[in-house]
Amino acid sequence: MTHPTGEHFVLETSTASGDLTATITAVAAGIRTLSINGIDLVPVYPEDQPQPSAAGIVLVPWPNRIRDGVWLHDDVERQLAITEPSRNTAIHGLLRYTEYTPTSRERDSVTLSATIYPQLGYPFLLGTAVHYELVSDGLQVTHFVETLGAEAAPVAIGAHPFLKIGDVPTADLTLRLDAASHIEVDERMLPTGEVPVDGTEWDFREGRRVGDLELDDAFGEIASSDGRVLHTLTAPDGRTVSIWADEQFEYVQVFTTRTFPGEDGEVAIAVEPMTAPADAFNNGRGLRWLDPGEQLELSWGIRFEGFSAD
């Protein structure tokens, strides 16, 4: 079968909590499945469909949106392709529909690579790769980006994983974000400012029930511990599934939907680590300029706790 998401790479390993498996797609280097001992940690969509709501994909060289697809480079106006016509924005980078190439493959890991060639609105040459590896407590993801051309290139990175604990309704999970600011947006979901979350509905530091939320919101000023940030979903029985990321992921986007295929109208939630917020090519926040030959490496992952092999 030829999948709309390209070749599928199945990863497997054994852990103290049971058998851990994942499926990674060649298109957009996406996470299609992840389960521990048969319990899904991400919602599974049908094999004959492309990634719904960008589920699990890599977002590079920018996450989220760029206003009107326009930005200035050396006083020259650059026009990116408009990929979200309803809001007239360029969304989620340049590799969303690209088939990555496997460059290494083991039972528990795969490395996929893709080149970004100079194109409309982005006249730069980048080499990119993403390494997925199953570890004792989940899935570790490492990104590599290198400028291959003769000119420094602007880069931001994000990912779009949905999370769940498959034997618990997602609505009953508690979301906790250790973020001190909320990014305000206009009707086109583009940033207008950043405000403290203290005393507002955007304060998730003590946790909020997912079923009570409707979110497509970004957060900043994320606290870190031992060089990592952490965003957690907790079941009533104490089990957790979390997104961890290194300190380069200074922002997180949280998105809820009730139209995810296979979830029967129940809420699904994406927790998206990002190195930069929306419109970074214009506001410069979190944006990195990689010199020729310079390589960026950064990591995040999905972690589970409290699961038993029984």
NUBABA-494045 format. One record per residue: residue number from 1; residue in three letters; x, y, z of N, C-alpha, C in turn. Coordinates in steps of 0.001 Angstrom, whole numbers, plus 500000, padded with zeros to 6 digits. Atoms other than C-alpha are relative to their C-alpha. Layout:
% residues N
   pos   code       nu       nv       nw      cau      cav      caw       cu       cv       cw
   NUM    ala        X        Y        Z        X        Y        Z        X        Y        Z
...
END
This chain:
% residues 310
   pos   code       nu       nv       nw      cau      cav      caw       cu       cv       cw
     1    met   500847   498800   500000   500000   500000   500000   500881   501248   500000
     2    thr   499344   498703   499981   501200   503502   499163   499215   500927   500912
     3    his   500679   499167   499019   500393   505763   502093   500079   501468   499604
     4    pro   499912   498553   500211   499529   509470   501805   501122   500641   500801
     5    thr   498896   499494   499182   502230   509925   504461   501327   499325   499655
     6    gly   498757   500609   500452   504853   507958   502508   500341   498727   500745
     7    glu   499543   501214   499328   506904   505076   503819   499862   500147   501507
     8    his   500120   500019   498549   506301   504077   507428   501175   499223   500599
     9    phe   498872   500622   499316   509179   503234   509772   499544   499601   501394
    10    val   500467   500516   498721   508173   501021   512707   501197   499780   500921
    11    leu   498951   500138   498997   510356   501278   515812   499476   499169   501164
    12    glu   500406   500872   498898   510306   498758   518675   501122   499876   501016
    13    thr   499048   500328   498946   511995   498208   522016   499219   499481   501198
    14    ser   500611   500468   498755   511321   496652   525416   500442   500888   501142
    15    thr   499711   499181   498836   511123   498668   528624   499454   499315   501248
    16    ala   500525   500535   498747   510366   498001   532278   498484   500118   500068
    17    ser   501452   499809   500012   506833   499205   531526   499317   499183   498917
    18    gly   500583   500808   501065   506342   496833   528581   500588   500361   498653
    19    asp   499528   499783   501360   506751   496934   524825   499660   501419   499550
    20    leu   500154   498632   500479   507277   500413   523391   500165   499988   498486
    21    thr   499952   499985   501452   506507   500972   519701   499642   501385   499479
    22    ala   500322   498735   500654   506331   503929   517335   499999   499780   498503
    23    thr   499975   499966   501462   505603   504584   513675   500297   501423   499568
    24    ile   499587   498704   500508   507362   507451   511906   499736   500022   498497
    25    thr   500318   499900   501409   506246   508682   508485   501108   500722   499232
    26    ala   499009   499315   500830   508538   509694   505636   499550   501413   499664
    27    val   500502   498662   500302   506297   512638   504710   499964   500825   501284
    28    ala   499927   499063   498873   507046   515519   507098   500673   499414   501231
    29    ala   499323   500652   498868   509030   513097   509315   499103   499984   501227
    30    gly   501011   499883   498952   505886   512742   511408   499901   498790   500906
    31    ile   500302   501082   499054   505023   510691   514487   498561   499562   499745
    32    arg   501345   500485   500290   502076   508541   513446   499414   499209   501159
    33    thr   500445   500768   498838   501869   506157   516412   501102   499989   501050
    34    leu   499093   500237   498880   503458   505754   519824   499175   499332   501078
    35    ser   500778   500713   498982   502294   503202   522379   500928   499261   500954
    36    ile   499288   500768   498988   503482   501575   525596   499083   498885   500481
    37    asn   500763   501172   499583   502257   498052   526280   498585   500027   499451
    38    gly   501297   499969   500660   499405   498592   523830   499152   501221   500284
    39    ile   500752   498782   499675   498271   501928   525292   500542   501146   499154
    40    asp   499571   498919   500889   498375   504749   522756   500376   501248   500789
    41    leu   499568   498733   499413   500317   507860   523748   499798   501163   499042
    42    val   500431   498991   500970   499311   509728   520573   498754   499445   499322
    43    pro   501171   500496   500725   495956   509543   518762   500395   499484   498623
    44    val   499653   500667   501254   496088   507270   515708   498960   500359   498939
    45    tyr   500909   499651   501091   494607   508474   512416   500055   498910   498920
    46    pro   500048   501060   501015   493603   506239   509465   501193   500043   499051
    47    glu   498827   500095   500864   496406   504998   507214   499774   500614   498628
    48    asp   500274   499483   501338   494644   506243   504081   499794   501506   499997
    49    gln   500154   498554   499920   494678   509872   505241   501353   500668   500247
    50    pro   498817   499222   499612   497389   512560   505382   499889   500424   501455
    51    gln   500009   499613   498590   498331   513938   508790   498901   501026   500269
    52    pro   501048   499031   499675   495199   515595   510226   500529   501056   500959
    53    ser   499579   498907   499110   495803   518993   511831   501503   499985   500239
    54    ala   498529   500027   499927   499547   518580   511114   500521   499052   501071
    55    ala   499672   500891   498887   499663   515684   513603   501408   499421   499874
    56    gly   498703   500625   499855   503204   514779   514608   501107   500510   499109
    57    ile   499023   499648   501027   505031   516663   511846   501085   500949   500521
    58    val   498910   499068   499728   508282   518647   511848   499681   501338   499328
    59    leu   500275   498650   500482   507944   522432   511411   501322   500741   499855
    60    val   498700   499389   500254   511040   523956   509775   499990   500607   498589
    61    pro   499169   499162   499128   512414   526557   508981   499231   501030   500821
    62    trp   500740   499210   499015   509593   528182   510945   498767   499210   500424
    63    pro   501277   500543   499561   506684   526960   513073   498931   501083   499933
    64    asn   501111   499060   499939   503252   528548   513090   499945   500869   498750
    65    arg   500371   499188   501154   502463   531510   510804   500948   501172   499756
    66    ile   499355   498745   500365   504116   534358   508924   498965   500878   499311
    67    arg   501049   499083   500460   501869   537349   508303   500114   500286   498499
    68    asp   500063   499756   501446   500859   537568   504625   501115   499289   499242
    69    gly   498860   500662   500620   503870   535320   503927   501118   500949   499620
    70    val   499061   498949   500399   505934   538518   503751   500974   500301   501133
    71    trp   499006   499561   499027   509179   539426   505503   501114   500730   499240
    72    leu   498928   499213   500603   512155   541724   504881   501352   499338   500238
    73    his   498650   500546   499906   515680   540472   504154   500924   500916   499228
    74    asp   499088   499034   500632   518450   542980   503470   499229   501072   499235
    75    asp   500857   498953   500567   515739   545567   502785   499264   499562   498740
    76    val   500758   500545   501123   514229   543286   500143   498790   499267   500548
    77    glu   501209   500682   499560   510631   542167   500597   499951   498605   499393
    78    arg   500095   501387   500442   510407   538386   500406   498559   499528   500139
    79    gln   501370   500500   499997   507093   536733   499538   500000   498480   499968
    80    leu   500140   501442   499913   506583   533165   500724   498662   499569   499402
    81    ala   501262   500547   500480   503905   530929   499260   498965   500035   501130
    82    ile   501094   499979   499023   500558   531370   501037   499449   498582   500112
    83    thr   500435   501380   499792   499751   527970   502526   498820   499891   500957
    84    glu   501232   499948   499210   496873   529043   504780   499144   501143   499426
    85    pro   500731   498926   500676   494596   530994   502409   498952   500690   500861
    86    ser   501066   499403   499192   491842   531529   504983   500497   501144   500871
    87    arg   499423   498922   499188   494201   533727   507036   501110   500743   499251
    88    asn   498968   499378   500829   496545   534725   504195   501362   499962   500694
    89    thr   498713   500170   499344   499592   533329   505982   500768   498842   499367
    90    ala   499147   501153   500313   502501   530989   505320   500171   499230   501301
    91    ile   500084   500724   498734   502161   528250   507908   500895   498755   500006
    92    his   499311   501253   499655   504408   525538   509396   501160   499629   499085
    93    gly   498737   500263   500656   507513   525912   507272   499893   499473   498583
    94    leu   499869   500381   501411   508595   524341   503998   500090   498498   499761
    95    leu   499843   501444   500177   508749   520584   504637   498747   499212   500391
    96    arg   501221   500655   499537   505155   519827   505633   499563   498872   499059
    97    tyr   500434   501006   500972   504511   517835   502439   501187   499354   499283
    98    thr   498784   500556   500594   508079   516731   501726   500260   498592   500518
    99    glu   499616   501348   499601   509164   513094   501752   501474   500002   500412
   100    tyr   498638   500115   499492   512249   512674   503923   500620   498668   499551
   101    thr   499249   501192   500380   514940   510123   503107   500646   499379   501226
   102    pro   499325   500633   498863   516112   507552   505685   501500   499920   499762
   103    thr   498542   500062   500120   519838   507808   506319   500615   499005   500979
   104    ser   499562   501096   499129   520142   505309   509196   498754   499353   500584
   105    arg   501172   500752   499559   517850   502635   510526   500433   498884   500928
   106    glu   499804   501082   499045   517895   500422   513622   498622   499544   500480
   107    arg   501277   500504   499503   515218   498381   515384   499252   501062   500806
   108    asp   500632   499042   499104   514600   501220   517848   500211   501454   499576
   109    ser   499722   498613   500392   515593   504298   515825   499991   500154   498488
   110    val   499882   499663   501411   515528   506022   512466   500430   501458   499895
   111    thr   499621   498628   500318   517177   509145   511067   499501   500314   498597
   112    leu   500562   499572   501273   515409   511004   508261   500562   501366   499646
   113    ser   499424   498730   500419   516829   513858   506203   499224   500582   498830
   114    ala   500628   499291   501117   515480   516480   503813   500734   501315   499798
   115    thr   499331   498747   500348   517001   519445   502012   498960   501062   499688
   116    ile   500802   498848   500394   515376   522865   501826   500792   500769   498958
   117    tyr   499330   499304   501092   516311   524367   498478   499495   501437   499892
   118    pro   500458   498629   500199   516168   528083   497629   498698   500023   499200
   119    gln   501316   499979   500626   512607   528937   496659   499317   501321   500272
   120    leu   500771   498781   499850   509912   531600   496630   500015   500478   501447
   121    gly   500023   499399   498673   510480   533857   499641   501043   499492   500974
   122    tyr   498985   500568   499101   513279   531727   501133   501204   499587   499154
   123    pro   498892   500258   500935   516492   531999   499052   501220   499385   500658
   124    phe   498918   500595   499219   518569   529740   501295   500028   498496   499777
   125    leu   499793   501440   500162   519978   526214   501158   500303   499401   501370
   126    leu   499851   500608   498677   519559   524116   504306   499984   498482   499898
   127    gly   500103   501427   499777   520302   520539   505202   499307   499765   501330
   128    thr   500710   500290   498756   517921   519131   507806   499949   498492   500216
   129    ala   500173   501409   499644   517671   515817   509633   499304   499928   501346
   130    val   500641   500233   498705   515631   514406   512496   500221   498534   500365
   131    his   499704   501348   499500   516591   511377   514593   498972   499641   501060
   132    tyr   500969   500522   499039   513857   509412   516386   500571   498748   500644
   133    glu   499483   501175   499300   514886   506939   519054   499121   499677   501201
   134    leu   500727   500459   498822   512877   504886   521524   500989   499827   501150
   135    val   499172   500106   498802   514316   505123   525038   499152   499398   501112
   136    ser   500678   500754   498948   513369   503591   528382   498698   500626   500460
   137    asp   501212   499347   499529   510707   506202   529137   499267   500764   498898
   138    gly   500747   499334   501049   509477   507265   525705   500746   500111   498691
   139    leu   499433   499740   501320   510575   508751   522410   500833   501264   500063
   140    gln   499109   498835   500044   513557   511086   522003   500177   500437   498549
   141    val   499930   499427   501338   513713   513417   518997   501131   501024   499977
   142    thr   498894   499053   500132   516862   515250   517874   499996   500571   498582
   143    his   499994   499300   501283   516879   517855   515090   501399   500514   499695
   144    phe   498754   499427   500490   519869   518901   513009   499665   500891   498802
   145    val   500176   499094   501126   519872   521920   510702   501343   500639   499705
   146    glu   498716   499427   500394   522873   523188   508742   499817   500873   498769
   147    thr   499995   499153   501183   523331   526069   506336   501006   499453   498992
   148    leu   499145   500568   501051   524696   524574   503110   500405   501036   498966
   149    gly   499699   498967   500970   524718   527782   501101   501068   500963   500486
   150    ala   498940   499027   499710   527054   530765   501089   499503   501175   500818
   151    glu   500591   498882   499283   524703   533033   503055   499330   499500   501270
   152    ala   500682   500351   498758   523444   532970   506641   498502   499889   499751
   153    ala   501411   500285   500229   519895   531610   506838   499212   500090   501302
   154    pro   500845   499937   498810   517028   532304   509283   499323   498657   500255
   155    val   500527   501321   499663   515828   529203   511137   499265   500055   501340
   156    ala   500690   500337   498757   513238   528319   513748   499430   498603   499811
   157    ile   500422   501400   500071   512062   524802   514573   498843   499765   500964
   158    gly   501082   500432   499131   508885   523319   515957   499591   498588   499652
   159    ala   500592   501310   500263   507017   520038   516162   498545   500057   500445
   160    his   501452   499909   499807   503301   519246   516285   499420   498700   500553
   161    pro   500524   501267   499488   502743   516136   518448   498671   500169   500741
   162    phe   501190   500173   499167   499278   515254   519724   500330   498964   501070
   163    leu   499756   500918   498888   499194   513394   523051   498690   499435   500528
   164    lys   501141   500580   499309   496827   511060   524840   500502   498886   500919
   165    ile   499782   501243   499261   496689   508202   527345   498816   499129   499617
   166    gly   501050   500628   500776   494712   505704   525351   498861   499361   500742
   167    asp   501107   500602   499264   492650   504074   528082   499306   500994   500922
   168    val   500635   498931   499219   491592   507436   529589   499445   501039   499023
   169    pro   500488   498920   500868   489311   510013   527917   500913   501219   500102
   170    thr   499100   498853   499978   491537   512917   526906   499398   501168   500761
   171    ala   500668   498922   499266   488945   515296   528361   500298   499947   501490
   172    asp   499776   500160   498565   489761   513874   531811   501456   500197   500406
   173    leu   498610   499727   499672   493490   514592   531585   500157   501433   500494
   174    thr   499691   498667   499484   494981   517586   533400   501247   500524   499293
   175    leu   498885   499373   500706   497221   519917   531389   500735   500943   500931
   176    arg   499161   499086   499223   500117   521621   533142   501106   500548   499114
   177    leu   498935   499300   500712   502372   524209   531488   500699   500905   500985
   178    asp   499268   499106   499095   505102   525909   533481   500432   501230   499219
   179    ala   499758   498829   500845   504766   529066   531369   499446   501237   500695
   180    ala   500376   498790   499267   504621   532585   532793   499393   501077   499120
   181    ser   500581   498988   500868   503397   534470   529711   499145   499361   498917
   182    his   500909   500431   501064   500677   534180   527079   500135   500973   498837
   183    ile   499863   499156   501181   501025   535472   523522   498617   500356   499466
   184    glu   501282   499508   500507   498048   537601   522494   500048   500019   498468
   185    val   500053   500053   501460   496889   537299   518879   498779   500755   499481
   186    asp   501144   499371   500640   494553   538986   516417   499099   498932   499390
   187    glu   500965   500943   500575   491715   537399   514434   500646   499044   499008
   188    arg   499278   500885   500921   494296   535850   512072   501010   499131   500734
   189    met   499111   500808   499167   496128   534139   514961   501443   500449   499898
   190    leu   498661   499424   500077   499118   536476   514580   500257   500849   501240
   191    pro   499716   499377   498701   500896   537955   517634   499765   501508   500011
   192    thr   500145   498556   499763   499940   541360   518984   500690   500434   501288
   193    gly   499327   499659   498746   501714   541187   522354   500174   498768   500861
   194    glu   499763   501089   499049   502767   539055   525309   499735   500528   501394
   195    val   500423   499518   498683   501266   539324   528791   500245   498923   501048
   196    pro   499856   500987   498934   501868   537646   532165   498709   499199   500182
   197    val   501182   500844   499794   499541   534741   532928   499431   500134   501408
   198    asp   500441   499907   498605   499246   535626   536635   498580   500537   500090
   199    gly   501366   499555   499774   495598   535850   537643   499103   499958   498783
   200    thr   500800   500072   501214   494327   535032   534141   499610   498554   499705
   201    glu   500410   501338   500431   492653   532096   532425   501122   499243   499302
   202    trp   498885   500611   500716   496000   531413   530725   501047   499407   500936
   203    asp   499050   500548   499039   497738   530254   533904   499748   498506   500170
   204    phe   500136   501455   499941   498253   526500   533599   501049   499374   500916
   205    arg   498925   500523   499163   500989   526171   536196   499508   499052   501078
   206    glu   500568   500926   499019   498662   524405   538635   499157   498917   499338
   207    gly   500721   501039   500738   496921   522361   535925   498537   500344   499780
   208    arg   501402   499806   500362   493574   522531   534139   499513   498768   499241
   209    arg   500593   501149   500666   491211   519798   532900   499841   500275   498511
   210    val   500001   499787   501442   491520   519355   529127   498590   500177   499455
   211    gly   501361   499914   500507   487784   518879   528606   499363   501356   500180
   212    asp   500536   498656   499765   487191   522417   529867   500656   501050   499111
   213    leu   499163   499051   500733   489575   523984   527347   499663   500046   498516
   214    glu   499969   499814   501451   489423   525391   523832   501197   500897   499717
   215    leu   498740   499284   500116   492938   526414   522873   500580   499908   498597
   216    asp   499024   499962   501092   495052   527441   519933   500905   501172   500360
   217    asp   499314   498908   499315   497454   529510   522019   501462   499668   500233
   218    ala   498570   500141   499747   501169   530074   522462   500360   500622   501342
   219    phe   499552   499570   498685   503009   530562   525721   501515   500146   499984
   220    gly   498568   499772   499885   506464   531858   526644   500423   500082   501446
   221    glu   499408   499927   498663   508711   532494   529650   499842   498663   500725
   222    ile   500164   501355   499487   508854   528757   530229   501128   499668   500960
   223    ala   499008   500361   498989   510610   527607   533376   500704   498708   499596
   224    ser   499242   501202   500307   513339   525000   533041   500638   499452   501267
   225    ser   499314   500671   498904   514965   522499   535339   501021   499053   499404
   226    asp   498918   500843   500516   518316   520838   534671   500085   500065   498478
   227    gly   499856   499805   501431   518311   522291   531165   498840   499536   499164
   228    arg   501166   500478   500741   514864   521020   530227   498749   500759   500422
   229    val   501344   499518   499694   511342   522390   529995   499058   498806   499921
   230    leu   500900   501149   499903   508337   520162   530663   498552   500464   499962
   231    his   501433   499744   500105   504648   520201   529692   499303   498650   500155
   232    thr   500469   501305   499549   502506   517448   531195   498487   499851   499917
   233    leu   501389   500425   499906   499166   515680   530813   499940   498861   501012
   234    thr   500076   500962   498913   498137   513717   533900   498621   499385   500073
   235    ala   501262   500719   499847   495440   511046   534230   499553   500036   501454
   236    pro   500474   500033   498610   493240   510803   537336   500734   498990   500875
   237    asp   499279   501003   499215   495245   507720   538397   501478   500341   500186
   238    gly   498629   499554   499782   498524   509683   538312   500959   499728   498858
   239    arg   499127   500218   501155   499982   508375   535055   500131   501297   499200
   240    thr   499781   498785   500781   501493   511064   532848   500579   499678   498633
   241    val   499292   499936   501274   502486   511684   529260   500403   501460   499832
   242    ser   499450   498641   499975   504703   514724   528787   500800   500288   498743
   243    ile   499021   499496   500961   506557   516800   526262   501134   500626   500805
   244    trp   498837   499322   499442   510076   517602   527440   500790   500588   498819
   245    ala   499196   499382   501056   512424   519840   525482   501187   500701   500625
   246    asp   498871   499244   499471   515809   521440   525841   499658   501491   500013
   247    glu   500320   498593   499742   516031   525126   526715   499924   500847   498736
   248    gln   500130   499251   501249   516223   526169   523068   498537   500126   499564
   249    phe   501431   499924   500288   512477   525498   522860   499356   500937   501021
   250    glu   500434   498988   499047   511469   528742   524534   498500   500270   499970
   251    tyr   501433   499772   500144   507821   528605   523448   499282   498663   499841
   252    val   500833   501177   500224   504972   526115   523354   498631   500467   499517
   253    gln   501355   499759   500499   501709   526111   521402   499138   498826   500453
   254    val   500947   501051   499620   498691   524188   522702   498746   500160   499147
   255    phe   501122   499980   500937   495905   523268   520285   499048   498881   500357
   256    thr   501011   501021   499776   492648   521440   520979   499042   499968   498817
   257    thr   500964   500172   501082   490232   520043   518421   499060   498860   500346
   258    arg   500965   501091   499839   487117   517912   518410   499651   499363   498662
   259    thr   500215   500573   501327   487445   516873   514771   501130   499067   499588
   260    phe   498887   500893   500344   490489   514586   514960   499427   498650   499557
   261    pro   500541   501273   500493   489786   511458   512845   500243   498860   500978
   262    gly   499880   501153   499120   489097   508369   514916   499743   500284   501457
   263    glu   500250   499655   498598   488441   510276   518138   498509   500204   500284
   264    asp   501461   500002   499835   484656   510251   517571   499467   501265   500648
   265    gly   500497   498734   499498   484175   513915   518313   500507   500383   501377
   266    glu   499414   499673   498707   486100   513776   521580   501176   500951   499810
   267    val   498922   499032   500111   488737   516371   522342   501337   499296   499780
   268    ala   498604   500408   500178   492286   515837   521073   500852   501227   500262
   269    ile   499151   498874   499611   495213   517972   522217   501409   499827   499451
   270    ala   498608   499950   500452   498521   518925   520617   500771   500938   500919
   271    val   499096   499185   499186   501393   520263   522735   501281   500137   499185
   272    glu   499020   499798   501055   503890   521811   520325   501213   500800   500489
   273    pro   498797   499244   499631   507444   522716   521373   500498   500821   498817
   274    met   499555   499107   501071   508774   525687   519370   501187   500822   500492
   275    thr   498901   499101   499647   512003   527655   519333   499626   501455   499802
   276    ala   500435   498631   500280   510094   530728   518141   498489   500015   499887
   277    pro   501449   499898   500148   506501   531980   518165   499633   500351   498558
   278    ala   500465   499611   501331   504390   532956   515172   500655   501302   499539
   279    asp   499485   498804   500677   505698   535574   512717   501435   500334   500397
   280    ala   498632   499778   499535   509289   535112   513891   500868   500662   498942
   281    phe   499186   499375   501038   510686   536174   510510   499830   501520   499999
   282    asn   500222   498555   499909   509207   539619   511194   500331   500564   501376
   283    asn   499740   499451   498667   509412   540010   514970   501351   499571   500561
   284    gly   498654   500407   499608   512748   538179   515306   500091   499206   501281
   285    arg   499954   500674   498695   511772   536453   518542   500321   498518   499825
   286    gly   499586   501391   500071   513582   533150   518931   500642   499598   498687
   287    leu   499460   500332   501313   514896   533353   515368   501520   499867   500064
   288    arg   498560   500208   500098   518379   531961   514716   500446   500252   498567
   289    trp   499379   499857   501314   520598   533009   511813   501229   499107   499982
   290    leu   498901   500957   500065   522889   530122   510917   500968   500403   498905
   291    asp   498966   499657   500968   526149   531072   509233   500303   498808   499098
   292    pro   499627   501108   500880   527439   529008   506298   500824   498947   500746
   293    gly   499322   501097   499329   528508   525619   507617   499620   499812   501451
   294    glu   500395   500122   498597   527004   526250   511053   498849   499012   500134
   295    gln   501037   501006   499774   524869   523425   512458   499299   500255   501325
   296    leu   500826   499883   498802   522036   523686   514950   499533   498609   500389
   297    glu   500474   501287   499479   521232   520661   517139   499153   500260   501234
   298    leu   500872   499819   498842   518345   520489   519603   499073   498800   500126
   299    ser   500740   501226   499713   516194   517843   521250   498747   500262   500816
   300    trp   501201   500042   499186   512768   517169   522692   499521   498550   500001
   301    gly   500499   501364   500010   510707   514092   523377   498655   499865   500673
   302    ile   501246   500371   499323   507569   512387   524616   500366   498993   501081
   303    arg   499635   500845   498866   507900   510817   528055   498753   499489   500708
   304    phe   501105   500560   499206   505576   508498   529979   500512   499649   501389
   305    glu   499671   500404   498628   505521   507824   533727   498797   499341   500638
   306    gly   501061   500626   499212   503524   505589   536039   499326   498817   499337
   307    phe   500594   501130   500711   502766   502835   533519   500637   498699   500482
   308    ser   499537   501310   499528   503068   499211   534575   499967   499005   498871
   309    ala   499989   501053   501013   503950   496173   532478   498879   499000   500209
   310    asp   501078   500964   499688   501097   494236   534157   498747   500318   499204
END
